[in-house]
């Protein structure tokens, strides 16, 4: 694919985004921030297992040998609680990335920039550690 092919694809993408923003008659439709939030939430829903939740209707908790389990012991399945928690952790990661990015864009107030950057890094770490903990919990439940 040459330079003409890439520029053609870029032109088509710009036209598509402009159609989303302004419509075919040039009137504003929806703000870009709203479209971005909807796309991110949809991606988090898909990545967190939302389609699985809709199609399989998994239980929220399972009966286990020593009580109730909130984590499914099999790697290929999950409970509703696992799915919701993974979605929440992904939202934390995305919010942390956005906050850290916004903190790097603030040039006039170094205290605000530093606090936004630290808050973003903290949200990213909470999301990553929570996701990692869910994986560890799934391994522990599968063994026990």
Helices and strands as residue ranges (DSSP letters): H 3-22, H 32-47, H 50-56, E 62-64, E 67-69, H 80-105, H 110-143
